[in-house]
Amino acid sequence: MPEKVIPLILLSLLALAAADGVFEQKETYDVSKHMSTLLSLWAGDIDGDRVAEILAGGIVYEGAISKGILVQIKRNDISVLTKIPSTSRTVVVTVCEANGDAAPEIVVGANDLYLYSKAGKLLTTKPVGGDVTAVQAMDIEGSPLNDIICGTSSGDVLYLVNLEIAYQFSVIKSVTQILKRDNGTYYVIAGQTIHCMNTDGEKLWLHNAQGEVNRAAVYDTNGDSVNELIFIAGPSIYTLSSDGKKETLLMTPSNHPLSLLVRDMTDDGKPDMAVADSKDSVAIYSNLKQEVESLFFRREAGEIPILFAADVVGDQKVDLIYGGVSKIHVLENIIPSAELVTRGQVVLDEGKGLLEEREYERAKAKFEEAERIFSLGGEEKLAAECQRYIQQIAALLKRRSEAEKAIKEGNDLFSEEEYEKAKIQFELAAQEYGLLAEEDPYYQPNADEARALVNQCDEAIADQYFNAGMERLSNNQYDEAREYFEAAEAIYSQLGSEKANLCREKIQEIQETLEEKPIEKDMRPFIYAGSILLIAAIAGLVIATRKKVSTKLEKGRLYLLLESHPKKGLQLIKEYGRIGYEGLVISRLPPEQIRKKKLKKQKILQFSSTSKEDSIPPDNVVNILLGMKEFMTSRDNSIILLDSLDYLIIQNSFEDAFSLIQKLAESVTLYKGIVLVVLNPKSLEERELVLLEGEMELLEM
């Protein structure tokens, strides 16, 4: 008993600590009383009291004049920290140590560059000759102060050391962002151009993105201490290598991305990404790849969201801040990072238990939850294990659904006495249940039941033949009656039914009747003459037929043609079409190419994974078999060309293709069709070729 108590207590504690998603909305602040439009955000502990401040920069209209304003949010209190002492159309904010007083200062870019104390006192004003649109602090190794880089709407970039301009250069368009690459280099983004500069003012390289860079973030994704760029251009998100040479499409979200942020928000040492989009949501991606959460925010018309990440709650975890036109939302990080792996393992084990109990839907939900948890925790191998279980269950449910559907359709057809079509459906069900039984013996009774229904259809078909034979016999149509009894006897014998003996008796009865029937002497000359004429006619027909076909094929036979291209196969299809056979060609070749071989009336199906008319998927051998069966059962004289068996082997496996040929051989014998199978012998091993030749009759070329 004690051994069970500890896991149960642990499970209970984990359940109490468990939380869904990464973030949970904690606070919403309305700043509309203080500013008209929010333009920038910064958050962190400025004064060292372990309570984070949120700085919101924006503009306020005084009359018809726009002026900059800086609002501070702390302990749920919203207050104006300072007003920018001039007109302004832009406000950007960062915090760094800039004047040597060993305390952080607030750097505000507006119509000029302003330096404020943490209390909002103006310390310095630095004219820069234009509206400041981007600002970045550089922590240079060995320097007590942070260097400051700012960019303007006119395309100027200024590098300040000790608040003095060290150098200045210009780019073509307005600067939208300046981001740190490493301690000695940085990125400048303007339009679709990305400039890489070092702190000495030297341009290292320039990269033109595939579209205008709307928003960007940086992160050291490969651990080389140099930040790569992750950016939005048009409807897609890209990554750019730190040397500017390789631009890679990261993703194209379903909704148009407007803003992004990249940080390790789950404390797993890997980058996570938050993407705000045009459909009023923020999606969270673990390790830049897998979406794990989507949060809804109502945007105002034309609003471009602002995202910032910092520990706002004070629990040493990265929280997310979302800024709109007039509202700021604080999203608390609710990931219990220390317990992620343990929690995920508990959920994974629950899924395995439900899978053993065949609670597939519930098990699938558990594996999906465990995959999400492991992804958040950076456990890629465990996440991949969950994904394998999810795929296994999805395939199982699909196979079971198809089997159940086939059973239902088969029963409906059987009740309508459509026994041939019902048999096809029951065979499909038997096939699907058989594959399920290979994975789980639980489904073997289902497979046996489906096979019994196939036999039931066969017996019903044989009964139809027998009844037709009895009807012909009562009308003295002895030859036709015998054919029906022979067909019925073949099926009864295959089923092991005693009715096979009754069919044999009827065949024997017909034989004896024909032998005992008296022939009038005066009719013998006419009979002899008629026989001679009949023989001559048959001989003429045989000769004529031989002239029309190059190779004599027999009904109920499966032939193998060893050729790399179906030249001989298409020729035979054409020849037998001339003497009344209906043809079906299944090939990789396009239908229009086959039609050029003067095959106008034959049905043509092309192997193709796309859903279109006159196509059939090459990766579903069951459907291929059923299609060929249906063609043979609905026609008295049928000939089928199955081209490129080697292609089916590649798309599936040799075992699947070999099983198809075995089942096809049975169907051809039963339905009296002719099937030609084309195979390139160079594509197979000798052992595989020998196995296939054992199931088919090799047709010499």
Secondary structure, DSSP 8 states (H G I E B T S, - for coil): -HHHHHHHHHHHHHHHH--SSSEEEEEEEE-TTT-SEEEEEEEE-SSSSS--EEEEEEEEEETTEEEEEEEEEETTEEEEEEEEEEE-S--EEEEE--SSSSS-EEEEESSSEEEE-TTS-EEEEE--SS-EEEEEEE--TT-SS-EEEEEETTSEEEEEETTEEEEEEE-SS-EEEEEEEETTEEEEEETTEEEEEETTS-EEEEEE-SS-EEEEEEE-SSSSSS-EEEEEETTEEEEE-TTS--EEEEE--SS-EEEEEEE--SSSSS-EEEEEETTSEEEEEETTTEEEEEEE----TT---EEEEE--SSSSS-EEEEE-SSEEEEEEE---GGGHHHHHHHHHHHHHHHHHTT-HHHHHHHHHHHHHHHHHTT-HHHHHHHHHHHHHHHHHHHHHHHHHHHHHHHHHHHHTT-HHHHHHHHHHHHHHHHHHHHH-GGGHHHHHHHHHHHHHHHHHHHHHHHHHHHHHHHTT-HHHHHHHHHHHHHHHHHHT-THHHHHHHHHHHHHHHHHH----GGGHHHHHHHHHHHHHHHHHHHHHHHHH-SS---TTEEEEEE-SS-HHHHHHHHHHHHTT-EEEEEESS-HHHHHTTT--SSEEEEE-SS--TTEE-TT-HHHHHHHHHHHHHT-SSEEEEE--HHHHHHHS-HHHHHHHHHHHHHHHHHHT-EEEEEE-GGGS-HHHHHHHHHHSEE---
